[in-house]
Amino acid sequence: MAALNFGALTDHFGLATAVLVLVDSSLTPVAESVTRAENQDGDFEDEELTGQNADGDLADISCTYEVQTSSINLNTLEVGELVAGTIAGSLVCTTASGAWPRIVVTGQFNTETVVAPASFTNKWSIPDSIVITAAKRAQLMSFAIDAGCRCTGSSYSAAVDIASTPNGLGVIAAHGVSGGVATQTADLVRITAACAWTPTGAGGWSETQQAGATEAGSGFHTTSVAAEKILDRDAA
């Protein structure tokens, strides 16, 4: 069985290590739009494609990594233009009961020139020190929980906006990245006391979903919580 046809993966973002194991990858050419011109009878007589770059190789990419050995600190990772032509628009780390920790990175490949503001780069570092261990368990991210509840799932994401600019012919001529935001979520279950959490770590978190209670019949009480904060662009 040919390796290129089965089981071969491409590390589009160059993040794979002995700890961060690449388990899935994809590359999808950016879809083009069709613009058509009508004649005097209302019939289409000509058409043009727009939405790609001049080389026609602009693509959406994604990679899924698992933490299967040792541990990794999320503050060693970044989003934004990692190298020229490759932008990581989103990084999401998830943990859950009975599952290996996973990090999914999505973005674009073969992007056009990105110009950084003066004294800054096109990258956003993750500011929180969050050590993810190679264990099939839900893990606390940048938050603490009360002793009377347990965490059954969590996530931490960092994301930036990827903008593209077409020229007069509808061909993508430039890209930009901006607006870094971090988001964290947690799923909690009540054991001996009501579910409660406290976001921690660098910077100020805005709690967007406070702890509530889903009280199922003949079931433990559960809740989901979430918080967000602004990420600072890295200095040059």
C-alpha positions in Angstrom: 0.0 0.0 0.0 1.5 3.3 -1.1 2.3 5.6 1.8 1.4 8.7 -0.3 -2.1 7.3 -0.7 -2.7 6.0 2.8 -1.6 7.3 6.1 0.8 10.0 4.9 0.2 13.3 6.7 1.5 16.9 6.0 2.6 19.1 8.9 1.5 22.4 7.3 2.3 24.4 10.3 5.6 22.7 11.3 4.5 22.1 14.9 4.9 18.3 15.1 7.4 17.0 17.6 8.0 13.8 19.6 5.5 15.2 22.1 3.0 16.9 19.7 2.1 14.0 17.3 0.4 14.8 14.0 -2.7 12.6 13.6 -4.7 14.3 10.9 -4.2 17.0 8.2 -6.0 18.6 5.3 -5.5 21.0 2.4 -8.5 22.4 0.5 -8.0 25.0 -2.3 -10.0 28.1 -1.6 -13.2 28.0 -3.6 -13.6 30.5 -6.4 -16.7 32.6 -7.2 -18.2 32.8 -10.7 -19.3 36.2 -12.1 -21.3 36.1 -15.3 -22.2 38.7 -17.9 -25.6 38.8 -19.6 -26.4 39.8 -23.2 -29.4 41.7 -24.5 -31.6 38.6 -24.2 -30.7 38.0 -20.5 -28.6 35.0 -21.4 -25.1 34.5 -20.0 -22.4 35.2 -22.5 -19.2 35.3 -20.6 -17.9 34.5 -17.1 -14.8 35.1 -14.9 -13.6 33.4 -11.7 -12.6 35.5 -8.7 -11.4 34.7 -5.1 -8.1 33.0 -5.7 -4.6 34.4 -5.9 -2.6 34.9 -9.1 -1.0 31.4 -8.8 -4.3 29.8 -8.0 -2.8 27.9 -5.1 -4.3 29.7 -2.1 -5.7 26.9 0.3 -7.4 26.4 3.6 -5.3 24.1 5.8 -5.7 22.2 9.1 -3.7 19.9 11.3 -4.7 17.9 14.3 -2.0 17.0 16.9 -2.2 14.8 20.0 -0.1 15.0 23.2 0.8 11.4 23.5 4.0 11.5 25.5 5.5 13.9 28.1 3.9 17.3 28.2 3.8 20.7 26.4 3.3 24.2 27.6 0.8 26.1 25.4 2.8 29.3 25.9 5.3 27.8 23.4 2.8 28.1 20.6 1.6 31.0 18.5 -1.1 32.1 16.0 -0.7 34.5 13.1 1.8 34.4 10.2 4.1 31.6 11.4 6.3 31.8 8.3 5.8 33.7 5.0 2.9 32.2 3.2 1.4 30.3 6.1 -1.1 31.8 8.5 -2.4 30.0 11.6 -5.8 31.6 12.1 -7.0 29.4 15.0 -5.4 27.1 17.5 -7.7 25.1 19.8 -6.5 22.8 22.6 -9.1 20.4 24.0 -9.0 17.8 26.8 -11.7 15.4 27.9 -12.3 12.5 30.2 -10.8 9.4 28.6 -9.3 11.1 25.6 -5.8 12.2 24.6 -5.3 16.0 24.6 -5.7 17.4 21.1 -4.6 20.6 19.4 -6.3 21.6 16.2 -4.7 24.4 14.1 -6.4 25.9 11.1 -5.4 28.6 8.7 -4.3 29.3 5.1 -1.4 28.3 2.9 0.3 30.2 0.0 -1.0 33.5 1.4 0.1 36.8 -0.1 2.3 39.5 1.5 1.3 40.4 5.1 2.6 43.8 6.3 3.0 44.1 10.1 2.4 47.4 11.9 5.5 49.4 12.9 7.4 47.8 15.8 5.3 44.7 15.7 5.2 41.2 14.1 2.3 39.3 12.6 2.3 36.8 15.5 0.4 36.5 18.7 2.0 34.4 21.5 -0.2 32.5 24.0 0.4 34.4 27.3 -0.9 31.7 29.7 1.4 29.0 31.1 -0.7 25.9 30.7 1.1 22.6 30.8 -0.9 19.9 29.0 0.2 16.4 30.0 0.0 13.2 28.0 -2.9 11.7 29.9 -6.4 10.6 28.9 -8.1 13.0 31.3 -9.8 16.4 31.4 -7.3 19.0 32.5 -7.6 22.5 34.0 -6.5 25.2 31.6 -6.2 28.8 32.8 -8.8 28.4 35.5 -9.4 26.9 39.0 -12.5 25.0 40.2 -14.0 24.6 43.6 -13.4 21.4 45.5 -17.0 20.3 45.4 -17.0 19.8 41.6 -15.0 18.1 38.9 -14.0 19.1 35.4 -15.0 16.6 32.6 -13.8 18.6 29.6 -12.0 21.9 28.8 -10.7 23.9 25.9 -8.4 26.9 25.2 -8.3 28.6 21.9 -6.4 31.5 20.4 -7.6 33.1 17.1 -6.9 36.0 14.8 -8.8 37.3 11.8 -7.4 36.6 8.3 -8.3 39.3 5.8 -7.7 39.2 2.0 -7.7 42.0 -0.5 -8.6 41.5 -4.2 -7.3 43.6 -7.0 -9.6 45.1 -9.7 -9.9 41.7 -11.4 -11.0 39.9 -8.2 -7.6 38.2 -7.7 -6.4 38.1 -4.1 -3.3 40.4 -4.0 -2.6 40.8 -0.3 -3.5 39.4 3.1 -3.7 40.8 6.7 -4.0 39.4 10.2 -5.4 41.2 13.2 -7.6 41.0 16.3 -6.2 38.3 18.5 -8.6 36.8 21.1 -8.3 33.9 23.5 -11.2 31.8 24.7 -11.5 29.1 27.3 -14.3 26.8 28.3 -15.0 24.1 30.8 -17.6 21.4 31.5 -18.2 20.8 35.2 -20.1 18.2 37.2 -21.3 18.7 40.8 -20.1 16.1 43.3 -20.5 17.5 46.8 -21.2 21.2 46.1 -22.3 23.6 43.4 -20.1 23.9 40.3 -17.9 27.0 40.4 -14.8 28.2 38.6 -12.3 31.1 38.6 -10.4 32.1 35.4 -6.7 32.7 36.2 -3.5 33.4 34.3 -2.1 36.4 32.5 -4.3 39.4 31.7 -8.0 40.0 32.5 -10.5 37.4 31.5 -14.1 38.4 30.8 -16.5 35.7 32.0 -18.9 35.2 29.1 -20.8 32.2 30.6 -21.2 31.9 34.3 -21.7 28.6 36.1 -25.4 27.5 36.1 -26.9 24.1 36.6 -28.5 21.5 34.4 -30.4 19.3 36.9 -31.3 16.1 35.1 -33.7 13.6 36.6 -31.7 10.8 38.2 -28.4 12.5 37.1 -25.6 14.6 38.5 -25.9 18.4 38.1 -23.7 19.8 35.3 -22.8 23.2 33.8 -20.6 24.8 31.1 -18.6 28.0 31.6 -16.6 30.2 29.3 -14.4 33.3 29.3 -12.5 35.5 26.7 -9.7 38.0 26.7 -7.7 40.1 24.2 -4.3 38.8 23.0 -1.4 41.2 22.5 0.4 41.2 19.2 4.1 40.3 19.6 6.6 43.1 19.4 9.3 43.1 16.7 
